[in-house]
Amino acid sequence: MQRKPEIDKMTDDELRRLAARYLADPPAGEDRDSLSERDELLRRLLAPDVRRRMGIYSLPENFRASVVIPVYNEAATLDLVLERVRAAGVPCEIILVDDASTDATPEILDRRRSEPDVIVLRHERNRGKGAALRTGFAQARGDVVIVQDADLEYDPAQYRTLLQPIVEDRADVVYGSRFLGAEHSVPTFWHHTANRLITALSNLRTNLKLTDVETCYKIVRRNVLEQVVDRLREDRFGIELELTARLARLPGVRFYELPIRYTARSYAAGKKIRMRDGIHAIWCALRY
């Protein structure tokens, strides 16, 4: 109790890191079955506003998310991503859409098909991230839909923080921004500048004030997503701009943005977006 004033002075990022350490890393000799007990301990020790800032809240009864993961040649990271999604502490179905991978990804997915929380879908030819997302969205049955890349750039441990505005009925769409001040790896100048330009053009068209329209982490209420999913057309990374524009035009839809941690990977490590995708994204920002 003597430490409470010190905790009250922490920033939101510091509180989230404290919560992550306390709730995800049991002390020596303590197993993970005691997580709920320690969660309750924090509820009792901390003031309601501090608990809320730490992302300590209860999900609604029978809540379930649909995590849609487009996959193209991600054999090196796929198993670990699935492990991290399951460790996020959010009940979910995991929808994996293989976009005609040519590495060992199909073998990994075949091994995963029998798992009760996994749905595996496959494109016979490579069509792009947008096409894979559309295929996954059509199968989603959760209360919310979460977009997750199959590499390790985005950490599923942030799900509960990103879901909080929706669960508390303050938002219908939540974007996780790489540029709102959370810790992240240093981007290249041109990649960062292109993202800023594309976001600005998108904001001009949508009248939103987003900081990162091209973020992977887009979380949408399923009943809201269903209103636009049949109109989505973009097959590649232009889906980020098209989806944002179509959601923004729905009457009464509330957008929210939160900072996220982000670890960029290099092209040598498998990053797939290219300069032509940036040029097409500018066209999409103006078109939609």
N, C-alpha and C positions, 0 to 999 in steps of 0.2 A: 504493500500500500504506500510505502514511503516513496516509491519510484513513480507513482502516478503523475505528479506534476511534470516530471521530466518527460514522460510519454506524451502528455498533452501538448508539449511544445514541439514535437516532431513534425516534420513535413509529411504530406500524404505518401510520398515515395518511401520515406524512412519507415512509416507505419506499415506499409505493405510489405517491405522487406522483413520487418520484425515479425509480422504475422506469418509470412511464408516460412521463416526459420522455425518459429515456435510450433506451427501446425503441421509442417511437412517433415521435420527432422526430430523424431522422438529422442529424448535423452537416453543415455546408455541404460540398458535393461528394461526399457519401455517399448512395447510393440505398438503397431499402428492402430490396433483396436481401441486404444485409449484416446484417439484424436477427438472424438466427440466430447469426452469428459474435459479435455483441456480447452476445447472450444467453449464449453459452458463456463469454465473457470474464467476465461477472458470476458465473457458476457457479464459475469458478476463483478469483476474487478474494475472494468473500464466504463467510463461514462458512455451513454448511448451515441453521442456524436463521434467519439473516438472509435467506438466499435464500427460505426458506419463507415468512417474514413478508412478503416483497416480492411473493409470488405467482409466483415463478420456479420452474416445475416443468414436467415433460413430460406431455402428454396421452397416454393409452393409444393404442397402434397401432390404426388404423381407428376411432378415436373420432369420433362425430358427435352433434351436438345438434339438436333440433327447436325452432326459435324460432317460437312461435305469436303472431301479431300480429292482434288484432281491430281492424278499421278502420271508422270511421264519419266521413265528411266530414273527412278529414285530408290533403287535396290539398296544403296548404301545407308539410307537414313529411314526407310519406311518402317521397319520394326520399332526403332526407337521413337519415332513420332507417335505410333499407335500406343506405345507404353506411356508416353507423356500425356496423351489425350485421356487415357483411362485414369491416370494419376491425378488429373485436374480436380477430381471431386465433384463432377457434374454428371448426373445420369444422362446417358446419351446413346443414340444409335450412330454408328460410324459408317458413312457411305463413301466407299472408295471407287473412284472412276478411273480406270486404266485407259489412258489415251493412246493405245497401241504401242506400249513400251517394247523396246527391243533388247533390254538387258534382262536381268533375273527377276524383275518386278512381277511378271505374270506368275512365276513359280511361287513367289512369296504370297501373292494374293490367293492362289489356289489353295495354299496351306491354311489361309485365314478364313476361307469361305464358310467353314462349319462353325465358326465362333458365333454365339447367339447375338452379340451386339454389332456384328459386321454385315454389311451388304456390299457385295462386289459387283460392279458393272464394268463393261469393257466396250471400247470403240474398236472396230476392226481396222480403221485407218486413223492416223494422227490428225486431229481436227483443231486442237488448241485448248487453252485453259477455259475460255468462255464456253465452248461447246461442252466440255467436261462438267463445268458448273451447272449448265442448263440441264444436263442429264441427271446430275445428282439432285438438283432442286426438285425435279419432277417426282422423285422418290421419297422426299423428306416427309416425315410424319410427326416430327417433334413440335413442341410449343414455339421454339425459336430455331433458326438455322444459323450455324456458325461456319464461315469459310476458313479452312485451314490448309496451308500449303504443306506438301509432303517433305520439304527439306527442313532444316533446323534453324531457319531465320527467325521464326515466330514461336514463342514459348506458350504452350497450352496452359501452363500454370496461371496465366492471366485471365482465364475464362471467367472465374467468379467475379473479378473486378469489373470486367467488361459487361457481364450480364446484369450487374446490380441496378443500373438505371432502368432497365426493362422490367426486372422483378419488382422494383419499387414504383412502377407505372409512371416514370418520368420520361420515358423514351420508347419509341417503336423501332428505331434503327440506331445502332451504336457502332462507331468506327474507332479503331485503335490507331492513334496517330504516332508515327515515329518521330515527329517534330515538335512535340509539346513539352519537352524537357526531361523525359525519362532517360535513364542511361541507355546508350546504344553505341555500337561501333561507328567509327568515323566513316561517312560515305565519301565516295569520290565527288569532286566538284561538279562535274557535268551531270552525273546521275542525280545529285541533289538539286541542281539548278533546273533540270528538266522536270523533276517532280513538282517543284514550286510553280513553274510556268503552267504545266498541265492542270494543277489544282486551281490556279488563279483563273484560267480560262473556263474550267468547269464551274467555278463559283459565279462567274459572270452570267452563265447560262441558267444556273439553278437558283441564284439568289441565296445560296448558303454561304457560310464562312468557314469551310473546312480548311484544315491545314495539310491533309494528306489523303487525297481522293484515291490514290493508287495503292493504299494499304491493303494487305491481304485480309486483315481482321475486320470483317464486316459481319455484324450480328443483326439479324432482322426477325421480327415476329413472323411466324410462318403465314398467318392470315393476311399480313401485309404483303409479303413476298408473292403470295399466290395471285395478287392483283396485277402483277407486272410480268410474271415469269413467262407467260405465253407470248409476250411481245418482245422478249429479248432475242437479239439476232447476232450479236458479235461473237465470233469464234475464238479470237485470241485475247490479248490483254485489254483490248478496247471494252471488254465487258465491265471493267471497273468504272468507266465513264458512263456507259449506257445504263447500267444498273442504278448508279447514283442519280442520274437525270430522271429516270422513270419513277424512282421512289420519291424524289423531291416534288414531282408534279401531283402526287396523290394528295387529296385534301386532308388536312389535319395531321399528317404524319410528322412525328417529332424526331429530330436528329439529335444525337449526342456524340461527343468526342472525348476520348480519354487517352492519356499517354500510355505507351507500351514500351517494353524492352524489345530490342531488335538487334540481331547479329547478322550482318550482311555476309553473304558468301560471294566468292569471286566467280568469274566466268570459267576459270580453270576447275573450280569445284562443282560446276554444273549449273550456274545461273543461266536462265534461258531467255530472258528479255533482251532484245537487241535494239539498235538505233531505229530500225524501221518500225518497231513497235512504238517507240516514242513519237515518231512522226505520225503514225496512225492514231495514237492517243490524242494528239492535238486536233486531228481531223474529227475524231469522235466527240471531243469536248465541244467543238463548234457545231457539229451536226445534231447532237442530242440536247 
